[in-house]
């Protein structure tokens, strides 16, 4: 193998695929980046068997071939070559030779035959969505994904696809996101996508124009975007029947200006951070909601104007869960739908029902 490529293109591609490198691999080759020279292209691939990222860049290929270089060193090394023309070649002793300017270096490689074979395919099950809408979809669902390894199914987002709609659901036992988007799709299907995969896709999207076409195969997701191929294993198992969790009737609803509530809540959360559950209390009475928090650090007590339909009540939440929701909402007003101080609260942008956020209250002594 022998090729010449632009250092900046190489560094950018290596950085992108490195997001799929394994850090705790039983098989050392999974800590490597596969380099393939073919026709007029250099193809870089990394995988931890759960997530695979492949990036293709232009190159002057003098001799076709492939090898697997130690990933973490190759990432750091190529960062220092962004202003150079770079020549990569495999030496007879198995090392990867890197030439730049009047200098040359060598890096250790792994046997290429030990690198996993990545299966890519396109089937009837797919959906199309704009990059901007996809980013919005991911941002509003992954915040409710769990980080608990004991329940792997909750570390992903459930996708329910019909011919013209996409529903995404994520929950962690304390909160739940349900979002709907209009799309174009081939087939009706469901799949649970790892939150990590969805986030990496958004980071690899370079433009908001055009259309993303995402394929769902028997046990994997396949996507090609801006010269990068992503293949991810789906999470297997039965997802929670989320429709059974969502309340349908409410005795109390209140509408509040998002920015006013967020500012007050973030000040209260500074004090609440010293509490294990970040408890922020809401005293709802007539057209005022008092937001308060108390800990060893201090005390916050602020009034926020609201429009209340229903009865007075006192309820408390983990302030972090509410703040994270409010930061991603672009609407001016938010609606709280409530029944009691111990029942789930459902939040929606006022006048809309395309994004539902359910959060459980925290028990307090009233």
C-alpha positions in Angstrom: 0.0 0.0 0.0 1.2 3.5 -0.9 -0.7 6.7 -1.2 -0.4 10.5 -0.9 -3.1 12.7 0.7 -3.8 16.1 2.2 -2.9 16.3 5.9 -5.9 18.3 6.9 -8.3 15.9 5.1 -6.5 13.0 6.8 -6.6 14.5 10.3 -10.3 15.4 10.0 -11.2 11.9 8.8 -9.2 10.2 11.5 -10.8 12.3 14.2 -14.3 11.4 12.9 -13.8 7.7 12.8 -11.9 7.7 16.1 -15.3 8.2 17.9 -16.0 4.5 17.2 -12.6 3.2 18.7 -12.9 0.8 21.5 -11.1 1.8 24.7 -11.6 -1.5 26.6 -11.3 -4.1 23.9 -10.6 -7.7 24.5 -9.4 -7.9 20.9 -6.5 -5.3 20.5 -7.4 -4.8 16.8 -10.5 -2.9 17.9 -8.2 -0.2 19.2 -7.0 0.3 15.6 -8.1 2.3 12.6 -8.2 0.4 9.3 -6.6 2.1 6.4 -7.7 1.0 2.9 -6.2 2.5 -0.4 -8.3 1.8 -3.4 -8.8 3.5 -6.8 -8.4 7.2 -5.9 -9.6 7.0 -2.4 -8.4 6.5 1.2 -11.0 4.8 3.4 -10.6 4.9 7.1 -12.7 2.7 9.4 -13.0 2.2 13.2 -15.4 0.0 15.1 -16.0 -1.4 18.6 -18.5 -3.9 17.0 -21.4 -1.8 18.4 -20.7 1.3 16.4 -18.8 1.6 13.1 -17.7 4.8 11.4 -16.1 4.9 8.0 -14.8 8.0 6.2 -13.6 8.3 2.6 -11.3 11.0 1.4 -9.5 11.7 -1.9 -6.0 10.3 -2.3 -3.4 9.7 -5.0 -3.1 5.9 -4.7 0.2 4.6 -5.9 -0.3 1.1 -4.7 -3.6 -0.4 -3.4 -3.6 -2.2 -0.1 -4.8 -2.0 3.5 -3.5 -2.2 7.1 -4.7 -1.4 10.7 -2.8 1.3 12.6 -2.9 1.8 16.4 -5.8 4.3 16.7 -4.9 6.6 19.6 -1.4 7.3 18.3 -2.6 7.8 14.7 -5.1 10.4 15.9 -2.5 12.4 17.9 0.0 12.1 15.1 -2.2 13.2 12.2 -3.2 16.3 14.2 0.3 17.5 13.8 0.3 17.0 10.0 -2.6 19.2 9.1 -0.4 21.6 7.0 1.5 18.8 5.2 1.2 16.6 2.2 1.3 13.1 3.7 2.6 9.9 2.2 1.4 6.6 3.8 3.0 3.3 2.9 3.3 -0.2 4.4 6.8 -1.5 5.0 7.9 -5.0 4.6 8.3 -5.4 8.4 4.6 -4.5 8.8 5.1 -1.0 10.1 3.2 2.0 8.7 5.6 4.5 7.3 4.5 8.2 7.3 6.4 10.7 5.2 5.9 14.5 5.4 8.1 17.4 4.3 11.7 16.0 4.6 10.8 13.8 7.5 9.4 10.3 8.1 8.0 8.2 11.0 6.7 4.7 11.6 3.8 3.5 13.6 2.8 0.0 14.9 0.1 -1.9 13.0 -2.2 -4.9 13.6 -2.9 -7.8 11.2 -5.6 -6.5 8.9 -7.2 -10.0 8.7 -8.1 -9.7 12.3 -10.2 -6.6 11.7 -14.0 -7.3 11.8 -15.9 -7.5 8.5 -18.4 -4.7 8.4 -21.7 -5.5 6.7 -23.5 -2.7 5.0 -26.7 -3.0 3.1 -29.9 -1.2 2.1 -33.3 -2.6 2.6 -36.9 -1.5 2.3 -37.1 -0.2 5.9 -35.9 3.4 5.9 -37.0 6.9 6.7 -36.0 10.3 5.3 -35.7 13.4 7.4 -33.9 16.8 7.1 -30.7 17.2 9.1 -32.2 20.0 11.1 -35.2 18.0 12.1 -33.1 15.0 12.9 -30.9 17.1 15.2 -34.0 18.4 17.0 -35.4 14.9 17.3 -32.2 13.6 18.9 -31.7 16.6 21.3 -35.3 16.2 22.6 -35.1 12.4 23.2 -31.6 11.5 24.3 -31.8 13.8 27.4 -34.2 11.2 28.8 -32.1 8.1 28.0 -30.7 6.1 30.9 -27.0 5.6 31.7 -27.7 2.4 33.7 -26.0 -0.7 32.3 -28.4 -2.9 34.2 -31.2 -2.0 31.8 -29.6 -1.7 28.3 -32.9 -1.1 26.5 -33.3 2.2 28.3 -29.9 3.4 27.0 -31.6 3.8 23.6 -34.4 5.7 21.8 -37.4 3.7 20.5 -38.2 4.7 16.9 -41.7 3.9 15.7 -42.0 4.6 12.0 -45.0 4.7 9.7 -45.2 5.9 6.1 -45.4 9.6 7.1 -44.5 9.8 10.8 -41.7 9.1 13.2 -42.3 8.8 16.9 -39.3 8.8 19.3 -39.5 7.6 22.9 -36.8 7.6 25.7 -37.1 7.2 29.4 -34.9 6.5 32.4 -37.3 5.8 35.2 -37.6 9.4 36.3 -38.6 11.2 33.1 -39.7 10.4 29.6 -39.6 12.2 26.2 -42.1 11.5 23.4 -41.6 13.4 20.1 -43.3 13.2 16.8 -42.0 14.2 13.4 -43.4 14.2 9.9 -41.2 12.1 7.6 -41.2 10.0 4.4 -40.6 6.3 5.0 -40.5 2.9 3.3 -42.4 0.5 5.5 -43.7 0.5 9.0 -41.2 -0.7 11.7 -39.8 -0.2 15.2 -36.2 -0.2 16.4 -34.3 0.9 19.5 -31.2 3.0 18.6 -28.4 3.5 21.1 -28.3 7.2 22.3 -24.6 7.2 21.6 -25.2 6.4 17.9 -27.8 9.1 17.5 -25.4 11.7 19.1 -22.5 10.7 16.9 -24.7 11.0 13.8 -25.6 14.6 14.8 -21.9 15.4 15.3 -21.0 14.1 11.8 -23.7 16.1 10.0 -21.9 19.0 8.4 -24.8 20.7 6.6 -28.5 21.3 7.5 -29.6 21.2 3.9 -30.6 18.1 2.0 -32.1 14.8 3.3 -30.9 12.0 5.6 -31.9 8.5 4.5 -31.6 6.2 7.5 -31.9 2.4 6.9 -33.0 0.0 9.6 -32.0 -3.6 8.9 -32.6 -6.7 10.9 -30.3 -5.8 13.8 -28.5 -2.7 12.6 -28.8 0.9 11.4 -27.0 2.1 8.3 -26.5 5.7 7.2 -24.3 7.6 4.8 -23.9 11.4 5.4 -21.3 13.8 4.0 -18.9 11.1 2.9 -19.2 9.2 6.2 -20.8 5.8 6.6 -22.2 4.9 10.0 -23.3 1.4 11.0 -24.7 0.7 14.4 -26.0 -2.4 16.2 -29.6 -2.0 17.4 -30.5 -2.6 21.1 -32.4 -5.9 21.3 -35.3 -6.5 23.7 -38.8 -5.3 24.5 -39.2 -1.6 25.1 -41.4 -0.2 27.9 -45.1 0.2 26.9 -44.9 3.9 27.2 -48.5 4.6 26.4 -49.5 3.0 29.7 -47.3 5.6 31.5 -48.7 8.8 30.0 -51.7 10.3 31.8 -54.5 11.5 29.6 -56.6 13.6 32.0 -55.4 16.5 34.3 -57.1 18.5 37.0 -54.6 21.3 36.9 -52.9 23.1 34.0 -50.6 26.2 34.3 -48.9 28.2 31.6 -45.7 30.0 32.3 -43.1 32.1 30.3 -40.2 29.7 29.6 -37.4 32.2 30.0 -38.7 33.6 33.3 -39.1 30.1 34.7 -35.7 28.9 33.4 -33.9 31.9 35.0 -35.5 31.4 38.3 -35.1 27.6 38.2 -31.3 27.9 37.4 -30.8 30.2 40.4 -32.7 27.8 42.6 -30.7 24.8 41.3 -27.4 26.4 42.3 -28.6 26.1 45.9 -30.3 22.7 45.3 -27.1 21.1 44.0 -26.0 20.4 47.5 -29.1 18.2 47.9 -28.9 14.6 46.6 -32.0 15.0 44.4 -31.6 18.7 43.4 -35.0 19.3 45.0 -36.7 22.5 43.9 -40.2 23.3 45.3 -43.1 24.9 43.5 -45.9 26.6 45.4 -48.7 27.1 42.9 -51.3 29.6 44.0 -53.7 31.7 41.9 -51.5 33.4 39.3 -48.1 33.1 41.0 -45.8 30.2 41.3 -43.1 30.4 44.0 -39.9 28.6 43.1 -37.7 27.8 46.1 -34.8 25.6 47.1 -33.0 25.2 50.4 -29.7 23.5 51.4 -26.6 24.0 53.5 -25.5 26.5 50.8 -28.4 28.8 51.3 -32.0 29.6 50.4 -33.7 30.8 47.2 -37.3 32.0 47.0 -38.7 33.6 43.8 -42.1 34.4 42.3 -42.9 33.7 38.7 -46.2 34.8 37.1 -48.4 32.0 35.7 -51.8 31.4 34.3 -53.5 28.7 36.4 -56.5 26.6 35.5 -57.4 24.5 38.5 -56.6 24.5 42.2 -53.7 25.6 44.3 -51.0 22.9 45.0 -47.4 22.3 46.1 -45.1 20.0 44.2 -41.3 19.5 43.9 -39.0 18.2 41.1 -35.4 17.5 40.5 -34.4 20.9 39.2 -31.8 19.4 36.8 -34.5 17.5 35.0 -36.6 20.6 34.4 -33.7 22.9 33.5 -32.4 20.4 30.8 -35.9 20.4 29.3 -36.4 24.2 29.3 -32.9 24.8 27.7 -33.8 22.9 24.6 -37.3 24.4 24.2 -37.5 27.3 21.7 -41.2 28.1 22.4 -42.0 31.2 24.5 -44.6 29.6 26.8 -44.6 26.2 28.5 -47.7 24.3 29.8 -47.6 22.1 33.0 -50.3 19.5 33.2 -50.8 18.2 36.8 -53.0 16.1 38.9 -51.4 15.9 42.4 -48.0 16.3 44.2 -47.3 12.6 43.7 -48.5 12.1 40.1 -46.4 12.5 37.0 -46.3 16.0 35.5 -46.5 16.3 31.7 -44.9 19.4 30.1 -45.6 20.6 26.5 -44.9 23.8 24.6 -48.1 25.8 24.9 -50.5 25.1 22.0 -48.5 22.1 20.7 -48.5 18.4 21.4 -45.6 17.2 19.2 -43.1 17.0 22.1 -44.3 15.6 25.4 -41.9 15.6 28.5 -43.0 13.6 31.5 -41.2 14.0 34.8 -41.9 12.4 38.2 -42.2 14.7 41.2 -40.0 14.4 44.3 -41.6 13.6 47.6 -41.3 16.4 50.2 -42.8 17.3 53.6 -45.4 19.9 52.8 
